[in-house]
């Protein structure tokens, strides 16, 4: 029965494209400029958020941790870097560290990542994911215990910091703004925050990631709402926004949502982890909603690919294309940012950075 229901819902999603859609999201993508975005020699760079400041400059906030720790240390050693550029494409130049490690007694004491920055009533709010753990902070060359990753992963919680300036200092809260619910679909973590202010209501829609048990599939997305970035957040639905897994295929899910308001409805891009939805593992999918709760997949559904067209005429396939973020100019989607890496296979990187793809209006 569950399999039949999921199949029916999937068909309805694919055929339920709304009248708001003028063209496929993937058709908006233009050739990507080489040498743009944000990179730091000696560091892994991952998911980002970009905002134009009062100084007329563009500010990027991105995950950063030392290269000699190995990529897998993202869950234990990440801090959030701040870079600046005169143009939206960059390249961005490192400015300072926005958020760093603090005392392990705090929910975000050991590692912070997944930044998203918004402005609300003249104040900047930095959404992020923090975690803490009870084992030593990993150092280069130290062999991990078998349970370290899962311990750190299971403690992921969404936090919000505030600042009058994009240069900080950022005032952090001592508790998460939204926590897991035991016994529910989001019982494990709260992660991958994507906030957007609804201009009609003034309320904040927050899309987030969780799972029923642990880091194993399925990963699921939920929605909550608040009157203020620092909460209190109210779940908009008891269930997840999407459900692609079945009893026979748990490894069919999504993550890395980015949600925005488009005149009179919400739109969202997210990562198809296993490729069963858009046809490419790690590719992107696009969806539309009138209320942030009920979503229809677009037709065609594909939003982006790991195969990149560059502005010098070359084409390359990235090992990963993650954490999509869209920068708006004059109220229109203008640039798609993503964490990417070169390497022989997914998660097997030679280097990583944040790239940027201009979008057609």
Secondary structure, 3 states (H helix, E strand, C coil): CHHHHHHHHHHHHHHCCCCCCCCCHHHHECCECCCCEECCCCEEEEEEEEEECCCCCEEEEEEEEEHHHCHHHHHHHCEEEEEEECCCCECCEEEEEEECCCCCCCCCCCEEEEEEEEEECCEEEEEEEEECCCCCCCCCCCCCCCCHHHHHHHCCEEEEEEECCCCCCCEECCCCCECCCCCCCCCCCCEEEEEEECCCCCCEEEEEEEECCCCCCCEEEEEEEECCCCCCCEECCCCCCCCCCCCCCCCCCEEEEEEEEECCEEEEEEEECCCCCCCCCCCEEEEEECCCCCEEEEEEEEEECCEEEECCCCEEECCEEEEEEEEEECCEEEEEEEEEEECCECCECCEEEEEEEEECC
